[in-house]
Amino acid sequence: MSGYVWEELIDNIFKRLPPKSLLRFRCLSKSWCSRIGSPDFIRTHALRFDKNLQKVLVKHWTYDKRRGMEEFYTLHPEDRLPLSHRHGYTGIGKFPCNGCSIVGSCNGLLCLFHHEISTIALWNPSIRHQLTLPPHPCMRNYSSHDSPRVALGFGFDTVTNDYKIVRISYYTFKRVEPTSMVYTINTGTWRAIASPTTRLSNVHVQCSACFVNRALHWIVTEQDNKGHCYIMSFGLSSEVFGRVLLPEPSSEARELRIIKDSLAVITGECHNPRIWVMREDNNVASWSMFFKLEALPSEGGIHRVLLLTTNRDLVFLTYCEGYKVYNPATGMRSRLVKFNARSYHLEVETYVESLVLLNKGTACNGNQPPWLRREKRKQKKRTSEFGVSSLCY
């Protein structure tokens, strides 16, 4: 009995530790290595690890004379916006490949899509493991001058305990039946699924889906119906497409977001966007106005609204001043992060550390760009001189 209690206590402690500590503990004994690397532990750790430790992942773009354009990322505490060197940052590393965009984030996994070569990959920055998906079967029939549009979605199916990537291929102007397929990590294969009941012809579908309430959601714009929009949903467990109406006028819908664990839509002009939240899942009558945001003249308009943090700070992208943080309580606006004069911020995504992909995929190259390594050496020198460190690598 005492042995059982001891083992259960170890499990409870391990499930509350960050991935970096657990990776070190795997080297202490074979039993701990086996325990931490078991599929059951990886799954429960991803679901039970403190979500209050959510971070903000910032994707940067920089230029090096020898290597050319490079992309790297930094992880920042979400409850310390705006981000600064004083607050610290962690997880500096390079993206697995240049030119990829973030489709979505779920339980410590990022789904990446490379548009030029149509490659999809899953990546865990915490353990720097990457899983490249096999080529989509239907891509063999596409020619470069007659390629279809692609809509992607990524999320976790709680019924099968599996991560799924949904890929919908459709033509904007041709009346051709769309091709819908799903990839699951557990099987490692693509398979066909029933296409949306509403024919996707002469429409535009939002490239990446918003994953909330166990379902994926895309905004669909009907080009032959005065820009009328609706939400196309896909239940990850049922694998059935559905349709959700937007608040009117629906033609003003711009993008979907997650606000306070609920589906939200951004509508209106770039100078005064509005945020609507669906209070009840799949209940059109529950759409309610959550917030109105007005752009300052110097910002040139608001291009995108990205997230609402646990501190109720809004993070948005402006046309003229980049990513900014707005605190509605104080009315203060500031730049999201000033990292380096030679870097630009491309994307921002919320992220929670996990061990997912620990026993799958391959290790990624996490080398830092040369100028970042020089900054690190300078910081270590300053730390030894003053005894205080302002950066956490």
N, C-alpha and C positions, 0 to 999 in steps of 0.2 A: 504493500500500500504506500509506504514512504517513497519507494522508487517511482510509482505512478504519479504521486503528487509532485515530485521533483521534475519529472519529464514534462508534466503539464505546466509547471511554473516556467520552465525554460521556454516552452512554446509561446506562452503569453508574453514573456519578455521579448523574444525574438520578433514577434509580430508587430511590436511597437518601435523597433529600431529601424533607422534609415538603411537603404541598400548598401551604402559605402561601408558601414560597420559590419553588416552581415557578410559582405564579400571577404572582409578580413578574417572574420570568425570561421569561415569555411576552411581556412588553412590550419586551424588549431587541432582538429581531429577529424578522422574519417566519418564518425557518427554525425558530427555537426555539419560536415560537408554534405552528407547524404540527406540530413534533415532539411537544411536550408534549400537544397536544390530539388527537393521533391515537388511534383506538380501541385499537390494539395497545399503545401505551405506557400508556394508562390502565389496561388490563387487567393488564399485567405489573407495573405499579407497585403496584396493589392487592394482588397476590399475593406480591410480593417485598419490599414495605416492611417494615421491622423490626417484627415482632409484639411484640417486647419493649417497644415504645413504646406498648403498649395503655393506654388511659385509662379512667377511670370518668366516665360522663356522668350528672349529677344533674339531674333535672327538678324545678324549684321552682315554687311557686304563691305569688303575692303579691297584695296589694290596693292599688289606687291610687284616690284619691277621684274623680278625673276619668274614668279609663278603666275602673274596676271591677276585676274579677278578671283577672290576667295570669299567663301561664306563661312562664318563661324557663329557660335551662339554663346549667350551668357544666361545664367539662372539667377533670379532675384527674388527676395522675399516679397510676397504679394501685399503684406500688411505694412509695407514701408515705402509707399509711393509718395512723391516721385522718387525714382531710383537715383542713387548717387554713390560715389566712391566711399563716402563716409559710412553708408549703410552696408557696404560690402556686396560682393557678388561671388557666385560660385559656378563651378561646372563649365569653365571656359574650354571650348573644343571646336573642332571643325565639323561642318555638316558632312554626312557620308558622301555627298556629291554636290557639285555646283549646279545651279539652274533648277533646283526642285522647289516645289511649293508645299506648304503644310495643308493637308486635307482635313485633318482633325486630330484631337488629342483625347485619349481615354485610358485611364488607369496606368499612366506612366508610359504609354506607347504613343508615338507620333506616326501618323500615316503620311508618307511623302509621295509626291507624284512629279515625275520628270516629263514635262510636256513634249519636248523635242523627240525623245525616244520612247514615249508612252510607257515608261516603267514605273511600277508601283512598289514601294518598299515600306516596311515597318521598322521603326528605329526607337530604341530605348536609350536616351542620353545618360541615364543614371548608371547603367552598366556598360554602355557603349557597344550594344549588340544590334545587329541589323539583319533583317530577313527580307530578301528580295523575292517578290512574288513571281511565279512562272508567267510567261507571256499570256496575254488574254487570247483565247482561241480564235475569236472573230477578227483579230487584228490582221490575220493573214489575208483577208479579203479586201483590205483597204488599200487604196492607192493614194499617193501623196497629194494629187490634185483633186481628189474626191473623198476627202476624209470626213467622217461624221463628227458631231459634237460629242463631248464626254461629260457626264455628271457622275461624281463619286460620292461615296458615303462610307464612314467608318464608325464602328461602335461595338459594344459588348452585349452578347446575348446571355441574359441571366439564367435562362432555362437550360441551355446546353453548356453553359460555362465556356463559351467560345467567342473569339473575336472574329468579326465579319467585315469584309469590304464589298460594297455593292458598286457595280459599274454599269451605267446606262449609256448606250450609244444611240444617238438619234441624229437625224438630218434636220437642219433648220427650215429648208424650203421644200424638200421632197416629202411626198406622202409615202414614206417607207416605214414599215413596222420597226420600232426600236428593239434593240437587243439588250436584254437585261440578264446579268449574271452576278453570282455571289461567290466570294472566296472565303473559306474558313481555315483558320490556323490549324485546327485539329486534324482536318483531312489533308490540307496542303494542296487542294485542287480547286479549280473553277467549275461551276455547274450552272446550267441555265435555270432561270426562274421565270414565272409568268410576268409579262410586261404590264405596265400600268393600264388600267381599264380605259382611261382617257387617252386617246391616240396623241402621241407627241409629234405633231406635224405643224410646221409654221409657228413654232414656239421657241422660246429660249429658256433653258433650265439653269438655275444657279449651279456653278461648277462644283462646289463642295457643300455637303449637307450639314445641317445642325443636328447633333445627337442629343436628345433629351426625352425623358419619360420612355425609355426603352425603344425609341423609334427614331428614324432618320427623317429629316424634313428639308425639302428644297422649295424655293420660290420658282414658279413657272409663269412666264409672261407670254400671253397669247398675242402674237404680232398682228393677226388679222381681226382682232376684237378690241381695237382702240387701247391696246396695252393692258387689257384686263389681266390681273394676277390672281393666283391661288397657290396654296401650299400642297405639294405632293408629299405624302408621308409613306413610310415603309416600316412596318413592324419587324424588328429583327427576329423575334421568336416565331410569329405567324408567317413571315415572309409574304405578306400581302400588302399591295399598294392601296393607299387611300387618298382622300381629298379633303382639305380643310380650308374653309373660307377665311378671307382676311378682312380686317376692318375697312369700311369704305371711306374714301374711294380707294379701291384695291390697287389701282394703277400707280399709286404713290409709294407702294412697297418697294424697299431698296434691298434689305438684307435681313437675315434671321440671326438671332443671338440667344444666349441663355442668360436670363436675369433672375436671380434668386431661385435657381433650379427650375425655372419655368420657361416655356417657349416665349420669345419676344420677337417683335418685328420693328424695324426702323423704317419710318415713312417720312414723306415730306421733302421739301427742298433742302439743298446742302447748307443753306444759311440758317435754317431753323428746323432741324429734324425733330421728330417726335418718336418716343419709345412706347410701344404698346405691349402689354403682357397678358398672356392667356392664363387666367387664374385657375381654370379647371381644364383638365386634359380633354381635348377634342370637343370642347363646348364653345361654339362660336359666340354665344351670347356673353361669355365671360371675358372677352377682350376688354381691357380697360387702359386708359391713359396712365402711364407710369411717370413719364418725365418729358419736359420740353427743353431742348438745348438750343441756344442761340450762338452763332459764330461771331467772333469779333472781326472787325474790318481787316486787321492785320493777318488773320488766319486764312483769309480767302475762301472760306467755306469749309464745311466738315465733310470729308470724303467717306469715312467709315467710323462707326462706333463699335469698339471692340469688346469691352467687358465692363462689368461692374464688380469691384473688388469687395472683399469682406468688410472693408472700412467704408463702403458706399462711395468710393471714388470712381468716376467714369474715366475710362481710357479711350481716346478717340484719335483719329488721324486727320490732320488738316491739310489743305492743299499747299499752303505756303510755309507753315511752321512745323511740319512733321508731327510726330506722336506727342500728345499732350495729356495731362492729368487734370481733371476738374473735380473739386470738392464742392458739392452743392451746399453743404452746411456753411462753409466759410466764403464761398464764391471765388476761391483762389484757383488760378490756372498756372501750370508750370510744365516745362518739358518733361517728357517721360524719363529720359536718361541722356546725359551727356557723357558719352563713353570715350570717344577719341575723334580728333579732327579729321582723321583719314577713314573713318568708317561711317556707314549709313545704316539706318534701321529699316529692314525690309518687312518683317512680319513680327507679330506679337501673339503669343498663345499661352493659355494657362496650362500648368503642368504639375503633376504629383509624382514624386519618385516611387519606383517600384522595381521588382525583380523580374517582371514579365519578359520573356525571350531569353532567360538565363540559360536554358538548355536547348535553345533553338537558334538558328541563324549563325552568323559569324561575327567576330569581334571587328569593330570599326577602328579606323585610324583616328585617334583623338589628338593628334599633334596640333599644337597651337601655331598660328602664324608667327613668323620670325619677329615682327615688331612687338607682338604680345609677349614673347619670351624675354625681350629686352626690357619691357615695362616691368615684368615680374622680377627680374634681377635688380632693377632700380628700387623697386618697392622693398625687397629684402634688405637692401643696403640701408634704406631709410629706417626700416624697422630696427636694424641692429644699432643705428645711431641714436634713435629716440625712444626705443623700447615700446613703440606703439605701431600697430598695423592697421591701416585703413582699408586694405583689400583682403578678401578671402579667396584663395585659389583652390 
